[in-house]
């Protein structure tokens, strides 16, 4: 255990910020200042942890009387929490979770600044955003299954409140749909958690993964394919994988801009992270045997998501359906069960978070300025908002995977790993890139470069408060596109350990 509980500070600092807003946020200006200070401090802290991350670090533990060595585990905090059942307060990060921790804090900065003009019940709004940040950080740092589950469920409350109260359109319907789908995922997760605990007497996710690597968890039908299936169902809803995706477009369309940024950027990644940490970590042989079926589902998700995206006329709904397609690439990487493909899946989660987070931020800015998201009603915005248009082009280029952007690095890594394992599914999935080029270029032409709409003659470009998160996310997209080693060096050792290679 570290002398300074750095991960506890990281996880709960947003909750402390929420408490500070509750106690001291007398005006909307003070509320925004507290929220911005909190997320910026947490982002700086996560960057510091990234710099200090040591891939050669390890942590010793024991499960079922057998000691194990966890390679690459950093900043570990571990002590007994509920001693009667063996639950622990066990936090730590490795190469799988460290990038997602940074991503969560990066997008939280973008979400807070995207909410700068919120006036309606602003204090409650920012409190829920900060609680959401704490819950997601808890998921990515928890290594005790019970603690992981509690943070997983905690995320439901702020998400429901943010969509149902501050959303637009059918926001109450969309919030309830999100809640019901996610409760279904939580129920499957809880059953898996309980069976694993009663079978092995431990919530230690790292220890359970060592039992999984030895095949001990797959020796019975209850602790093998059935539990792996429950976990897969839970994480497939969250990712989402077609046909469990129907909650996503509605939630995105009716959510506030900041919530869409967090939902697409990090909440979907909870599903991908679960597939890597628990499905592959605990049941590698089962996942390998299901690889063909997963590759088919991946190809369906990629193509279906892209085809549906082509039909959208609402700019926000278009970006939402594109996420279904891009998350299919994560599934393809997982299905490959080789180091290159799984590394691609992990990289795709990070890069999709920054790219789609930026796209939703831009859609929100366009809507705030033009008061419409209906693509046929837009046009010629580049002439009025050149900076916004330039960033939109970069985000679009990254989304369709052009070289020198992070989207290209992630997609080519997934395809190389996927082709090694499942050639046909990978070739079919690659067609999705062609379709993505179609809907991205079509959207950019209609929104930015078409004939100027005279209704928008008085549009002005963004101010510094809006430009700051746009620049931050653009730097991440271009930086990783040019120098992907900065994240792959952290990912690869943990993925090698996960796959036992």
N, C-alpha and C positions, 0 to 999 in steps of 0.2 A: 504493500500500500504506500502511495506517495505521501510525503510530508504535507504537501499542500493539496487539498482536495480539488484539483484544478477542473476535473470533469463535473463535479458537483456544482462548482461555480458556473461553469459553462452552461449546464442544463438548466439551473434554477435562476440564473441572472435575469432572464426575461420575466419569470414569475415575480421576482423581486421588483422589477420595473413596473409590472402590472399593479402590484401592491402600492408602489410609490404613487402611481397615477390615481389609485383609489383614495389614498390619504391626502395627496398634495395637489392633485390635478384640478385646480379651481377654475381654470379657463382653458379653452381649446388650445391656446398658444402654449400654455405650460404642459398640457397633455402631450402635444406633438413633440415638444422639446425633450421631455422625459423618455418618450418612446424612441425617438431618434438617437438619443445618447445611449440608451440601453442596447439597441441593435448594433450600433457602430462599435461599442466596446466589445460586444460578444463576437462580432466579425473579426475585430483585431485580435482577440484572444484565440480564435480558431486558426487564424493565419499563423500566429505564434506557435500553436501546437503542431501545425503542418510543418513548419520550419524545424521544430525540435523533434519531430517524429523519427524514431529509430527502428528501422526494419529488422535489425538483429536482436531487438529486445525480446525477452521471453518471460513467461509467468508460470510458476509451478502450482499445481493443484492436485486434488484427488477426487475420485468418484468410485463408488462401490469398492472402496479399499484399494484401488489401483491409482498410483500417482501418474500424472501426465505433465507434459511440458507444452505450453501454448506459445508458439513462435510468433513474433511480430506484434505481441500485445503490449500496448503502451498506456501509461498514465493510469494504471490499475488502482481502483479503490474497492476494497472488499472487506466486509465484516458481516457478522450474523445479524439478521434483521428480524425474522420470525423464527426463533430457534426451535419451536415445537414441531414445525414442519420442514425445517432445514432451508427455509428461504433466506437468501442473502441480499444485501445491498452490494451489488457487484457491477461496477462500471469499468469500461475499458474501450479502447479503440485499436483497430488494426487497419490493414490496407483496404479492407472492404468498407469500413465505416468512416475512416478519416475523411475521404473526399465528400461523403454525404453530409458529414457534420459541417464542413466548410460551405457546401452548397446550401444547406439550410440557413446558415447565417447570412450568406450572400443574398439569397432571395428574400430573407426577412428585411434586410436593408431596403431592397427594391420595393417590397410591399409597404413598408412604413412611408417611404417617400412618395409612392403612388397614391397614398391615402392622405396626402398633406392637406387637401381641400375639403376633407370630410367635416361637416358641421353637425349633422344630425346625430345626437347622442354619441359624440366623439369620444368621450371618456370610456364608455362601455365598449365601443368599437375597438379602440387601441388595447384595452385590457384583454379582450378576447384574442386579438392578434398575437399578443405576447404570450398568452397561455398556450395558444396553438404552437408557437415556436418551442416552448418548453416541452410539450408533449412529443413533438417530432424528434427533438434532440434526445429525449429519453429513450425513444425506440431505437435510435441508431447507436446509443452508447450502452444500453442495458445488456448484460450477459447472464443475468438470472431470468429464467423463462417467465416466472410470475411477475417480476418487475417489468419485463418487456411487455407482457400482456396488459398490465395496468396503464402503462403509457400509451399503448396502442388504443385502448378504449377511451382514455382521457381525451384523445384528439377529436372524438365524436362531438363533444359538447361545444367547444368553440366553433367548429365547422358548421354545425347545425344552426347555432345562433347567428353567425356571420351571414350565412346565406338567407335564412328565414327573415331576419330583421332588416338587413341592409341590401338585400338583393333586389332585382328587378324582375318584371314579367311574372311568371308563375313561381316566384321564389319560395313560397311555402311548400308547394308541391315538390319542387326540386330538392329542397332541404330534407323533406320527409323521405323521398326516394333514396337520396344519399344515405340517410340514417338507416333505413331498412336494409339496404344492400350491405352496408358496413357492419350492421349488427349480425347479419348472417355470417359474414366473414369472421366476426369475433366469436360467435358460437362455435364454429368449426375449430377455431384456434384454441378455445377453452377446452373442448373435448380432447384434442390432441395433447394439450398441456397436462391434463389430469391423467390420461392413460400413460403418458411417459413418466409422470411422477410416480404413479402407483406401481409401474413396472420396474423403475430404477431407483426410486427414493431420492431423487435429486432434481432441482430446477437449474442446475449448472449447465448452461448452453455449450460452454467450451468443453466441459467434461463429457457431455452427451455426444458431442461431435467426435470425440476420440473413441467412444464406444461405437459410434456409427461407422467410423473408418475401419474398425476391426470387424464389422458385421454383426456385432452383438445386438443391435437394435432391430435387425431385420430377421432375427431367428424365429419370431412368432408373428402370426398373421395380424394380431392387434398392434404390435409395436413396429410392424413393417409396412407393407403396401397400404393398409387401411389408414394408418396414421399419416403416412406420406401423402395419401390422397386428400385427407382432411386439410392438411397444411397447404397443399397445392390449390384446393378450392378457395381457401381463405385468401391466399396471396393472388390468385387469378382474378378475384373480384377487385382487389385493390389496384392491380397493375394498370389497366384491366386487360384480360384476354377475351376475345370474342368467343362465346356469345354473352359473357357476363359484364359487358361494357355499357349497357344502356343507361346507367345512372350518370355516366360521365358527361355526355354532351349537355344534358339538362342542367346539371350542377354548374358547369362552366358558363353556360349561356346566361344563367340568371344570377350568378354570384357577382359581387363587386370585383373590380379589377385586381385589387390586392389579394383577394381570396383565390381568384383564378391563377394568379402567379404562384401562390403557395400550393394550391391543389395540383396543378400540372408539374410544377417544379420539384416538389419534394414529397407530397403525399402519395403520388403514384409510385415513387421510388421505394416506399415502405414495402410494397408488394414485391418488387424486384429484389430488394435486400433480403426479405424473408425467404424467397426462393433460394438465394445463394447461401445465406447463413444457416437455415434450418432444413430445407429440402435436400440440397446437395450436401450440406454439412453432416446431417444425421442419417440420410438414406441415399448414399451415392449409388449403390448398385440398383436400387429401385428406380432412381431417376435416369440411370443409364438405360435400363430396360424400357423406360417410357419415352426415350429420346425421339423415336420415330413419330409417335403420336403428338408430342409437343412440337416437333418441327412442322407437322401439318397444321396444327393450331396457329403456330407462328406465321406461316405463309398466308393462312386465311385472314388473320388479323391485319397483316401488312396490306394485302390486296383489297380486302373489304374496306378497311379504314381509308385507303387512298381513293377508292371509287366513290365512296359516300362523300368524301371531302370535295371531290370534283363537282358535286351537285349543290353545294351549299351557297347561299347568297348572303347569309349573315356572317360578317367577318369573324366574329368571336366563335361562332359555331364551327366555322371552317378550321380554325386553329385547334379547337377541341377535338374534332374528328381526326385531324392529322396526328394527334397524340396517340390515338388508338393504333394507327399504322406504325408509328415509331416505337411504341412499346412492344409491337410484334417482333421487332428486331432484338429486343432484350430477351424475349422468349426463345428466339432462334439461337442466340448465343448460349443461353442456359441449356437448350436441347443438345448442343454440340458436345457438352461434357468434356471439352478439351481446353487447355489453358488459353489458347488464342481466342476461342469463341467466348469463353466466360469472361476473359479480360475485356473483350469487345462489349459484352453485355453490361459490365460494370462501368466502362467508359461511356457507353450510350446513355446510361442513367444520368451521369453527371452532365454530359454535354446537352442532352435533351432538356434537363432542368434549366440550364442557362439560356438555351435558344428559345424554348417555348415560354419561359418566364419573360424574356425580352419581347417576344411577339405579343403576349397578352398585355404587357405594359404599353406597347405601341398601339394596340387596338383600343385600350382604355383612353389613351391620349387623343386618338382620332375621334373617338366617340364624344369625349368631353368638348372637343373643339367643334365638330361638325354636327353633333347631336343625332347621329345615325350610324348604324353599322351595316346598313343594307348596301351591298357592293354596287348594284346598278345605280344607286343614287350618288355614289362617290365618284371622284375623278379629278385629275389635275392637281392633286394636293401637293405634289412636289414643287410646284411653282410658288405655293404659299408657305410651305413648311419644308424648306430644303434640308435642314439638319435632320428632322424626323424622317424624311424620305430616305436619306442616305443610310441611317441606322436600320430602317425597315429593309432596305436592299441587302444589307449585311446579314440581318437575321434570316431573311428569306433564302439567301445563298447558303447559309449554314444549315438551314432546315432541309434543303434538298441535297446537301452533302458536297458542295463544291470544295476543291482543294484550297488549303490555307485557312480552312475553318475547322472547328472542332467536330462538326458534324461529319466531315469527310473521314477524319481519323477513326471515329467510332464506327461508322458504317463499314469501312473497308476492313477493319479488324473483325467485326462480326461476320462479314461475308467470307473472309479467309478461313476463320474457324468453323463456320457453318458448312462451307463447301467441303471441308475435310471429312465431316461426319455425314451430312445429308445434302447431297448434291442437288437433287431435284427441288427440294423445298427451298434451298438457297437461291437457285436460279429463278424460281417463281417469286421469291421475296425481292430479288433484285429488280424485277419489273416494277415493283412499288416505287423505286427511285425515279423511273421514267414518269410514272403517274404523278409523283411529287413535283417533278420539274414542271409538269403541266399545270397543276393547280397553284403552285407558288408563282410561276411566271404570269399566269393568267390573272392572279390576284394583284400582283404588283402593277401590271399594266392597267387594269381597270381602276385601281384605287389611286395610284400615284401618277401615272403617265398618260392617262386617257385625256380626252378633251376637258378643259377646265370647266367645272360647274360654277355658274355665276352665283349660285347661292352661297358659295364659300369665298367670295371675293374679299371678305374682311378677315379671313383666317390669319392668325399669326403663329409663328413657331414657338417652341417650348421655351420656358424660362429655365434658369439654372437649377432650380429645385427639381424639375423634371429631367433635365439633362444628366444630372449626377448618376442616378441608377442606370440610365441608358448607357452611359460611358463605361460604368463599372462592369456591366454584363457584356458589353462589346469587347472590352479588353480581355475578359475571360475566354470568350469565344475565339478571338483571333490568337490570343496567347497560346492556348492549348492546341489550336490548329497548326501553329508554326512550331511549337516545341512540346509535343505530347509526352515526352519523357518525364516531365515534371509530375505527371499524375501516374504514368505507367510504372515508374520506379517504386511508387508506393503500392500500387495494386498487385503487381506480379508476384512478389514473394508470398502474400497472403493467399492468392489464388492457387499458386503451386501447392501450398500447405493444405488448402481446402480440398484439392483434387488428389492429394497424396502423391504428387509427382515431384 
